[in-house]
Amino acid sequence: MKNNISISISILMLLPMGAITTTIKGELTMASYNITHGKKNNWPKRQPGVCNLIQKINADIYCLQEIIKDNQQLDSIQTALSNYKYVGKPRSSGIKGLSLWHRFVMNFAQDEYCPIFYNPTKINILAHDTFGINGDQWTSALLPRICTWAHCKEITTGKEFYVYNTHLDHKDQEKRLMQIKLILNDTKKRCGNTPTIITGDFNTTVTFEVEKIFSDADFIHARTVAHTVEGSTVTHIKGGKGFECDHIMIKPKDAFAIQCYKIFDKTISDTTSDHNPISMIFSLN
């Protein structure tokens, strides 16, 4: 018996640091990815690359943006994530806040989803919905914008949290600030003290006024409190310049133990998307 113990200890001592890993109960991986809608940049060519990357990330929750039904894009993602379920409605589905202008625009704009895909063996969805973040007719953005939320319950621990997935205006910073405030107003009414995540393509960096608005609502960027951070801060390239416009915000920070925040940099190409996906590995305290 002594010899067996000695051999086991010797083997463990020979293993490189990091080779021994432990699984934290209730640990989850969530990812956010703007996959570029299915009528842009040749979806049939991009589909294998996007789907392979999504599967490689191996998340429990995927918050995706710019998904449409055309060109079988939504069907492709469902096939790639065949063991997952999703929640979320398209922006044409009678969502409140669509002005007459937006209803007119919907005749020409792509009918995008901001769906939340989830692993049903890890997570139960207690409630969910999609709402408009368009403002009134005077503050409204050019295109109709939406946000999908889900009230989640991690199965092994029973701990609950909310996830919000959105895609903000691509033209005007004032419109983006208005949309962020509408989302934060919803979290204030709905979530209370329950841990909450807001993620998606914000089309802006979380600096200056954007950072202040989130901070005033007690949200903080998950990257800033992660134990380890991988990848650069480039999630999108526009006008030849790379910047970080895809984000994961959390509240309250003390409710989250974030093991790793990762930007899958250098994945942007004509065979994937014009965005890099991001992810975080976390558990709830």
PLY file of the C-alpha trace (Angstrom):
ply
format ascii 1.0
element vertex 285
property float x
property float y
property float z
element edge 284
property int vertex1
property int vertex2
end_header
0.00 0.00 0.00
2.86 2.36 0.93
4.55 1.66 -2.39
1.35 2.49 -4.30
1.00 5.81 -2.48
4.64 6.66 -3.14
4.28 5.87 -6.83
1.14 8.02 -7.08
2.86 10.97 -5.39
5.89 10.57 -7.66
3.69 10.63 -10.76
1.90 13.76 -9.58
5.21 15.48 -8.89
6.32 14.76 -12.46
3.23 16.38 -13.99
3.68 19.96 -15.27
2.03 22.81 -13.42
-1.54 23.26 -14.67
-1.88 19.62 -15.70
-4.09 18.91 -12.68
-7.43 20.63 -13.08
-10.50 20.68 -10.91
-14.06 21.20 -11.99
-15.84 23.91 -10.05
-19.43 23.05 -9.27
-21.77 25.31 -11.19
-19.03 26.61 -13.53
-20.36 27.84 -16.86
-18.94 29.20 -20.09
-20.83 31.90 -21.95
-19.94 33.44 -25.30
-21.05 36.38 -27.42
-20.59 36.45 -31.19
-21.86 38.69 -34.00
-21.85 36.20 -36.86
-22.78 38.75 -39.60
-26.23 38.26 -41.09
-26.94 35.63 -43.71
-27.36 37.95 -46.67
-23.96 39.59 -46.18
-20.50 38.36 -47.18
-21.69 35.07 -48.71
-23.18 33.03 -45.86
-22.88 29.66 -47.68
-19.12 30.25 -47.85
-18.92 31.44 -44.23
-21.25 28.88 -42.67
-18.70 26.08 -42.06
-16.18 28.46 -40.52
-18.71 30.15 -38.23
-20.30 26.88 -37.12
-16.93 25.22 -36.49
-15.79 28.20 -34.40
-19.01 28.19 -32.38
-18.58 24.49 -31.63
-14.91 25.00 -30.74
-15.82 27.59 -28.11
-17.90 24.89 -26.38
-20.00 27.32 -24.33
-23.03 26.58 -22.20
-24.64 29.88 -23.26
-24.25 31.52 -26.66
-25.49 35.07 -27.16
-25.47 35.62 -30.92
-26.22 38.71 -32.99
-27.28 39.35 -36.60
-28.89 35.95 -37.10
-31.60 35.83 -39.75
-33.71 33.01 -41.18
-32.81 33.81 -44.80
-30.22 31.58 -46.47
-31.02 29.06 -43.71
-28.69 30.88 -41.34
-30.75 30.23 -38.20
-31.24 26.60 -39.27
-27.47 26.24 -39.73
-26.78 27.43 -36.18
-29.49 25.16 -34.76
-27.88 22.22 -36.56
-24.43 23.13 -35.24
-25.89 23.41 -31.72
-28.24 20.47 -32.06
-28.24 19.65 -28.33
-29.06 23.24 -27.37
-32.29 25.21 -27.12
-32.74 28.90 -27.76
-34.97 31.82 -26.81
-35.50 35.09 -28.67
-37.82 36.68 -31.21
-36.98 38.52 -34.46
-37.30 42.28 -34.54
-40.45 42.13 -36.70
-42.48 40.14 -34.17
-44.75 42.92 -32.98
-42.26 44.14 -30.38
-43.34 47.33 -28.60
-41.39 50.41 -29.53
-41.37 49.90 -33.28
-42.33 53.27 -34.76
-44.10 53.76 -38.08
-40.66 54.43 -39.55
-39.34 51.12 -38.26
-42.36 49.24 -39.57
-41.63 50.79 -42.96
-37.92 49.97 -42.71
-38.72 46.35 -41.84
-39.87 45.92 -45.45
-36.23 46.28 -46.47
-34.08 45.56 -43.40
-33.01 42.06 -42.42
-35.24 40.52 -39.76
-32.52 39.89 -37.22
-32.59 37.90 -33.99
-30.49 38.33 -30.86
-31.02 34.75 -29.65
-29.71 33.11 -26.51
-28.76 29.47 -27.08
-28.30 27.38 -23.94
-27.33 23.89 -22.85
-30.46 22.41 -21.21
-28.41 19.90 -19.23
-26.73 22.80 -17.43
-29.37 25.53 -17.39
-33.11 25.90 -16.94
-34.81 28.97 -18.41
-37.39 30.27 -15.94
-38.65 33.15 -18.13
-37.59 35.06 -21.23
-38.67 37.72 -23.72
-37.46 40.12 -26.42
-38.15 43.86 -26.23
-37.51 46.90 -28.41
-34.82 49.45 -27.53
-35.82 51.98 -30.15
-36.91 54.93 -28.04
-39.74 57.20 -29.14
-40.22 58.61 -32.63
-37.91 61.54 -31.88
-34.99 59.59 -30.39
-35.42 56.45 -32.43
-32.44 54.89 -34.23
-32.37 54.32 -37.98
-32.92 50.54 -37.73
-35.16 48.73 -35.24
-33.07 47.32 -32.39
-33.95 44.64 -29.86
-32.71 42.99 -26.68
-33.42 39.40 -25.60
-33.31 38.46 -21.93
-33.45 35.12 -20.13
-33.89 34.32 -16.44
-31.56 31.36 -15.96
-31.10 28.75 -13.24
-27.88 26.75 -13.03
-29.04 23.18 -12.44
-26.39 21.78 -10.04
-26.36 24.72 -7.63
-29.84 26.13 -8.14
-28.35 29.62 -8.44
-30.23 32.09 -10.62
-29.01 34.85 -12.93
-30.17 36.95 -15.86
-28.62 37.25 -19.32
-29.35 40.16 -21.70
-28.21 39.93 -25.32
-28.34 42.93 -27.67
-27.00 44.66 -30.78
-26.86 48.46 -30.48
-27.12 51.12 -33.17
-24.27 51.15 -35.70
-24.34 54.86 -36.60
-24.99 57.23 -33.71
-23.42 57.25 -30.23
-26.33 59.20 -28.75
-28.69 56.46 -29.95
-26.46 53.82 -28.40
-26.45 55.67 -25.07
-30.24 55.84 -25.19
-30.46 52.10 -25.92
-28.10 51.22 -23.07
-30.25 53.25 -20.68
-33.40 51.43 -21.84
-31.74 48.07 -21.18
-30.47 49.19 -17.78
-33.96 50.43 -16.88
-35.30 46.97 -17.66
-32.64 45.25 -15.53
-33.44 47.59 -12.63
-37.14 46.71 -12.75
-36.78 43.01 -13.50
-33.61 41.65 -11.90
-33.41 43.23 -8.47
-30.35 41.84 -6.68
-30.10 38.76 -8.89
-26.73 38.52 -10.71
-27.08 39.95 -14.22
-25.07 39.82 -17.44
-25.45 42.22 -20.37
-23.60 41.22 -23.51
-23.56 41.69 -27.27
-22.30 43.95 -30.01
-22.42 47.46 -28.54
-20.82 49.07 -31.62
-18.73 51.16 -29.21
-16.00 50.82 -26.64
-16.94 50.83 -22.95
-15.15 54.08 -22.15
-16.06 57.63 -21.15
-19.84 58.18 -21.03
-20.68 54.56 -21.88
-18.56 53.32 -18.99
-20.11 55.92 -16.64
-23.68 54.93 -17.51
-22.90 51.27 -16.78
-20.94 52.16 -13.64
-23.79 54.29 -12.30
-25.97 51.18 -12.61
-23.28 49.11 -10.81
-22.23 47.16 -13.92
-18.56 46.48 -14.59
-16.75 44.98 -17.57
-16.11 41.28 -16.93
-12.65 41.52 -18.49
-11.49 43.89 -15.75
-12.18 41.42 -12.92
-11.29 38.12 -14.61
-8.56 35.96 -13.06
-6.96 35.53 -16.49
-7.49 37.37 -19.77
-6.64 35.86 -23.15
-6.40 37.51 -26.55
-6.20 41.14 -27.63
-9.00 43.68 -27.18
-9.85 43.73 -30.90
-13.29 42.28 -31.61
-14.10 44.13 -34.85
-12.28 45.94 -37.63
-13.88 49.01 -39.16
-12.21 51.36 -41.62
-9.01 49.37 -41.27
-8.89 49.99 -37.52
-9.45 47.33 -34.88
-11.39 48.10 -31.71
-13.36 46.42 -28.93
-17.10 46.70 -29.49
-18.27 43.29 -28.22
-18.52 43.13 -24.44
-19.70 41.24 -21.37
-20.88 43.42 -18.47
-21.75 42.00 -15.04
-23.56 43.11 -11.88
-22.75 42.89 -9.03
-19.09 42.03 -9.49
-18.88 40.25 -6.13
-21.51 37.73 -7.29
-19.23 36.45 -10.06
-16.02 34.42 -9.95
-14.61 34.80 -13.46
-11.85 32.32 -14.18
-11.09 33.46 -17.73
-12.18 36.18 -20.12
-11.18 35.41 -23.70
-11.26 37.20 -27.03
-10.81 34.72 -29.85
-8.68 37.15 -31.81
-7.48 36.60 -35.37
-10.68 34.74 -36.32
-12.04 37.56 -38.51
-11.99 36.47 -42.16
-14.13 36.06 -45.26
-14.80 32.48 -44.16
-16.18 33.42 -40.71
-17.45 36.85 -39.61
-16.27 40.45 -39.37
-16.26 40.07 -35.57
-14.21 37.98 -33.14
-16.20 36.01 -30.56
-15.67 36.55 -26.84
-16.28 34.28 -23.87
-16.00 34.03 -20.12
-15.74 31.06 -17.78
-17.52 31.87 -14.54
-19.35 30.63 -11.51
-21.70 32.41 -9.12
-20.54 33.06 -5.58
0 1
1 2
2 3
3 4
4 5
5 6
6 7
7 8
8 9
9 10
10 11
11 12
12 13
13 14
14 15
15 16
16 17
17 18
18 19
19 20
20 21
21 22
22 23
23 24
24 25
25 26
26 27
27 28
28 29
29 30
30 31
31 32
32 33
33 34
34 35
35 36
36 37
37 38
38 39
39 40
40 41
41 42
42 43
43 44
44 45
45 46
46 47
47 48
48 49
49 50
50 51
51 52
52 53
53 54
54 55
55 56
56 57
57 58
58 59
59 60
60 61
61 62
62 63
63 64
64 65
65 66
66 67
67 68
68 69
69 70
70 71
71 72
72 73
73 74
74 75
75 76
76 77
77 78
78 79
79 80
80 81
81 82
82 83
83 84
84 85
85 86
86 87
87 88
88 89
89 90
90 91
91 92
92 93
93 94
94 95
95 96
96 97
97 98
98 99
99 100
100 101
101 102
102 103
103 104
104 105
105 106
106 107
107 108
108 109
109 110
110 111
111 112
112 113
113 114
114 115
115 116
116 117
117 118
118 119
119 120
120 121
121 122
122 123
123 124
124 125
125 126
126 127
127 128
128 129
129 130
130 131
131 132
132 133
133 134
134 135
135 136
136 137
137 138
138 139
139 140
140 141
141 142
142 143
143 144
144 145
145 146
146 147
147 148
148 149
149 150
150 151
151 152
152 153
153 154
154 155
155 156
156 157
157 158
158 159
159 160
160 161
161 162
162 163
163 164
164 165
165 166
166 167
167 168
168 169
169 170
170 171
171 172
172 173
173 174
174 175
175 176
176 177
177 178
178 179
179 180
180 181
181 182
182 183
183 184
184 185
185 186
186 187
187 188
188 189
189 190
190 191
191 192
192 193
193 194
194 195
195 196
196 197
197 198
198 199
199 200
200 201
201 202
202 203
203 204
204 205
205 206
206 207
207 208
208 209
209 210
210 211
211 212
212 213
213 214
214 215
215 216
216 217
217 218
218 219
219 220
220 221
221 222
222 223
223 224
224 225
225 226
226 227
227 228
228 229
229 230
230 231
231 232
232 233
233 234
234 235
235 236
236 237
237 238
238 239
239 240
240 241
241 242
242 243
243 244
244 245
245 246
246 247
247 248
248 249
249 250
250 251
251 252
252 253
253 254
254 255
255 256
256 257
257 258
258 259
259 260
260 261
261 262
262 263
263 264
264 265
265 266
266 267
267 268
268 269
269 270
270 271
271 272
272 273
273 274
274 275
275 276
276 277
277 278
278 279
279 280
280 281
281 282
282 283
283 284
